[in-house]
């Protein structure tokens, strides 16, 4: 049974269409996953239901949301992603159909589902961690990293990759987990030191696993399924689950506007079956299956869903202005801080400590970030095609504040090391 992808050239699709029965049973899947894991799932489903013609649309969560809300939206049946904020937005917009009781996840996974209830089915889950390239680490004499703190240490400067919360739902969850576990001030200090070590911020989360595999960086923050997918093909790739890992279920939802709800139900039922779960566990999909509760049950961290949803737009925008847009300045500032020689002079060390504080402080305090009016202003920012002028003005102010602080930090370093 043919599998169609919206990324195929129009001409190719036009050539194939005449050979497809006009009234063939169809299923359209919209997913934020990369092609490799989805392909394994679709092929397994197609063997079980050869009469159903499957089409897959690959989009990041924001373009996927725009696609679903467009006036000329295609007939999507199944939505597949690991981003709870994406599904929360879909639920709030009334774009998801309710599911049957047969799709209720096991009790041990419920705390990690973040209040999505009967609007989603969970077919597996992942944990967050650090993927690394053994050859790269050996070449640069770096240890195998196991914690956020190691990735943020001076020895990893220029050797780390990650995606951005505004581009990747899984990265958003990981960044939010740092802030919830370490607090606003310490969390941002850790993220900004980590930011100074980044060789690149990728447009997609699976771009991190690809980059680390290819040796473009020594380590990167990913979910375990991306690492396992690479490990199945390359023996120089390793992975360590973070001790404070965030658990990320793999969600399936049925679009309320689905024209083929029966096929959508078959798809979900198949992935919950023994055959489907076997595919979920293969290197292609590489998810932890629903008969493996240990990782989720033993997780020390459970996301505060209300905080996650409330500040999602603000957090994404703040990361962009504090780290993504400041990356060259951030790297240069911390390079100077890390290389400063205070010659054991207490006065010089105090100046250097002030520089560290300047370069570790975001342009927004926790109290300011909790302001309901500001949160409302950024709510749904990345669900829209354009931000409003007032939001742009606030982000510009953040960017200017951050640029000024990094400039002040460099001046303090100059004072600390001057003859």
N, C-alpha and C positions, 0 to 999 in steps of 0.2 A: 504494500500500500504506500503510495507516494507521500512524502513529507514535504510540505511547501514552506518556504521562509520568505517574509516580506523583503528581505535583503537581496533576493534574486533579482536580476535585471528583468524589466517588464517584458522584454521580448521573449526571454526564456519561459516566463510564465505563460505568455500568450501562445507559445508553441505547445506547451504541455496541456493547456486547458481543453482543446478540442478532443483529447483522448480521455477526458474525465467524464464519467456519466453525469448528465445534467442534473439528476436528482440524487446524487450520491449523498450519503449521510456524512456530515462534516463535524469537525470540532476545531475551534480556534483557541490557541493558548497564547496568552500574553505573559511574558516573563522577564524579570530583571536578571536572571541567571545568564551565564555565558552558554555558548552553543554546546560545548562538550558534555556537561552533565545532563542537559535537557535531552540531547540526542539519545542517550541511553534509555531514558524513561520513555520517550516517544516510540522508539523502536520496539521496546517490550510491549507497550500497549497495542501497537499496530499488529504484532503477532497474535495477540489475544482477540483483537477486533479488526480483522483485515478489511472489513467493508466500510470502516469509518475513515474518511479522508481528514488527515490532521494538518493544520497550518500553524506555524509558530511565528510569533512576532517578538523580536528581541528589542527591548528598550530599557534604559535606566528608569528609575522610579518616577522622576519628574516628567520626562517625555511620555512615559506610560500613562501617567495621570492626565496629561494634556490630551493624549490620544483618546482616553475613555470619555472625556468631557467635551470633545469636539462635536460640532453640529453634524459633521459627516463621519462620525466615529464608525470604525469597522465593527462587525458583529463578533465581539469577543465573548467566549464562553467561560474559559478558565483563566484565572489570574494566579500566578505563581511567583513567590518572592519570600525572602527572609526578613524583610523590613516591616516591623510592626507599625511604625509611624505611617508608612504607605497604606497599609490596610486600615489603620485607624482613620486616616483621611477619607478613604473610600467608604468606610462605614458611616462616617459623619455626613458624607454627601449623599447617602442613600443609594450607593452604587452596587452594594452586595446583596445577594439573595440569602435568606436563611437556609441552613443545612439541616439534615435529618439527625436524629439522635445517634445514628450509627457512626457518625464521624467524630463523636466526642473523644478527646484525647485522654490518655491515662492521667490519673490524679497527680502523679509525681511530676508531670510536665506542666500542669495547669498554672503554677505560680510564674512560670516563664512566658506565658502566653499574653500577659499584659492586658487582660480584660477584653479580649476580642470575642469571647463567647462563642455562640453558635453560628457566627458569620464566617468562620474559617475552619478548615480541617488541617491537622498537622500530620505530615507523613514521615517526618524525621527531624533531626536537629543537628546543630553544630556547636562547637565551642571556639572561642577566640584564642589566638596564640601567636607565636613568633615562628615564622618560617625562615630558614637560613640555608645558605649555600656553603657547604663544607670546603670546597676548593677556594672560594673567595676568602673565607675566614682564615684558612691556612696561609694563603698568599699574604694577607695583611697582619698575620699573627694576632688574630682576634679570638676571644673566647666565645663559646657557644652561648648566646644570650637566652635568658630564661625569664626576665622581668622587664617591666617598663623602665625601671631605674637604670638597668644596664644599657638599654637602647638610648637613654638620655645622657649617658656618661660621656666625658670628653673623648674617650678612646674610640667611640663609634661615630665621630664627626665625619659626615660625608658618606656613611656606609649603610644608611637606613632608607627604606621606602615605605610610604603609606598612601592611602587615598584621602579624600576630603569628605567630611560629613555631609556637605551639600551635594556631593556626587554619588555617594555610596551609603545606603541605609545601614549596612553592617558596620562601616567605619563610624557612622554617627552613634551607633550603639556602643562601640568600644570607647569613643571619646566621652560619651555621657557616663559610662561606667567609671572612668577615671575621676570625673568631677564628683560623682556620688560617693565614691569610696574614699577619696582623699580630701574632699572638701573643695570649695571654690578656689581659694588662694593657692593651696598646695597643689591642687589638680592642675590649674593653669600654669603654675611654675614648672611642673613636670612636663606638660604638653609643649611649653615654649622651649624648654631645653631639648626636648625630643625634636621639635621643629628645626632647631639649629643644626641637627645632625642629618637632616633629610637630604638625600641626593636628588630626589624628585617626589612630587605629589602627583599620583596618577589619576587619570580621569575615571577609571573604573577600579573596583576593588580587585578584580582578577588580573588587572594590570600589574599589581604588586607581585603576585605569585609568578607571573610571566617574567617580570624584571629580575626577581631574585634567582629564578631558575637559569636565566641567561647570563647571570653574573654582572648585572648592572648595579647591584647592591649586595651587601652581605646578608642583610636580614630585613624582614618586613612584617607588618602586622596584617594578618589574614584570618579567615575562619579555617578550621581544620580541613574542610572538604577540598578547598583549593590546594592546600599543601599535599593532601593525600593523592589528589589527582596528579600532581607533579611527581610525587615520590614513586608512583606506579610506573613512571617512564624514565626517571632519572635517579640514579643512586647517590648523586652528590647533594640531594636535597634532604633536609631534615626539618623537624617541627617539634616545638615544645608548647604544650597547652599552658596558658598563663595561670598562675596560682589563684588569681582573682578573675578568672575568665567569665565573660558574659555568655549565657546560653541563648542561642538563636534558633528557634524552631523554623522549619520550612513550611510555610503556609500555602494553602490552596483556597481560593475563594471562587464562587460562581457569580459571574456578573448578573445583576438583576435584569439586564436587557438581553440575556442569553437567548438565542433562538433555538438552541439545542440542549436544554437542561438535562434531558435523559442521557445524552452522551457525556455531559459534564459529570453527572452522577456516576456513570460507568468509569470515567477516568479516575475519580477520587476513590471509588471502591476498589479499582484495580491496584492503585498504589498502596492501599491499606491491606491488601491481600498478601499472602505468603510470597507469591511471585513478584508482586510489586515491591515489597520490602527487601527481597533479595537483590533487586536492581538498585534500590536506594543505597544499599551497602557496597555495591561494586565500585571499583576505582573511578568509573565515569562520574557517578553522582557523589559517592563517597560521604554520605551522611550517616550519622549514628541512627540506627533504626529504633522503632518503638518497643522492641523487646530488649533494649539495652539501657536500663534506667540509671546506671551507676554515675555517669558524668553529670547528668542533670540533678540527680538526687543529692550528690555530694557537693554541688556548687555552693560556695560560701556567699556568693553575691546574687541577689535577686533585684532586678531593676525596679525602682520606684516609678511606676507607669505614669502617675499623675504629673510628676516632675518632668519626666521624659517628654510627654505630649505637650505640657504647658510651655516649655521653653525651647521646643525643637527648632522653630524658625530663628529665634534669637541666637541660639547656640551655633547653628550653621553659619549665620552671618558673621558672628563674632570670630569664629575660627578663620573665616576667609580674610577678615580685615587684620587679625592679629598674627596669623601664621602664613597663610597662603600668599597674601599680597605683600607680606614683609619678608619673604623667604631670603632674598639676597642680603638684606640689612641684618636680619636675625642671625644668619650664618656668620657674617663678618663680625658682628658685635661679640658673639660668643667665642669666635676664634681668637679675638683679641683678649677677651676675659680669660680664657683657658691658657693662653700663652703668656700672660702677664707675670713678670718676676718682681715681687715686692721686696725681695732680699731680706725677708724676715722682719721688716719694719712694721710695727703695729699700726702706725698712722696710714701707711700705704695699704695695709691689709684692710683697714676700715673703708678706705676709698673703693677698693676692689669689691668689698661686700656690698657697698651702696650700688655699684655698677651691676652686680648680680641681681639685686632687688629690682632695679629699674628694668632690666631685661627679662624679668620673670613675672612682671605684673601686667595683666591685661588692662585695656582702657575702660573697663567696666567693673565696678565692685559687685559683690554678691547682693548687697542691698539694692543697688541700682538695677541689677539684673532680675530682681524679684518684683519690680514695679509693674502692677497690673496694666497700666496704660502702655508702657513700653512693650510688654509681652504681647498685648493685643495688636500693637502696631506691626509686630513681626510675625504674628500668627498666620500661618499659611503662606509666608513670603515665597517659599520655594515650590508652592503649588500653583503659583500664578506666572503668567508670561512676563509680566513687568512689575517692578516694585513702584510704590508711589514716591513722589518727590520728597516727602518728609522722611521716609525711610532711607532714601538715598543720602539725604543730608546727615542723618544720624550716623550712617556707616562711614561717610566721609570724615566726620568728626572723630570717630574711632580710629580711622586710618591715620589721621593727622596726629592724634594723641600718641599712637604707637610709634610713629616715625620719630616724634619728639623725644619719647622716652629712650628709644634705642640710641638716638644721637647724644642724649645726656649721659647714657651709660658709657659710650665710647669716650666722651670727654673725661669722665671719672677715671677710666682706665689710663688715659694719657697722663693724668695727674699722678696716678699711682705708680707709674713706671718712669716718670721723667727723672733725669739725672739730679 
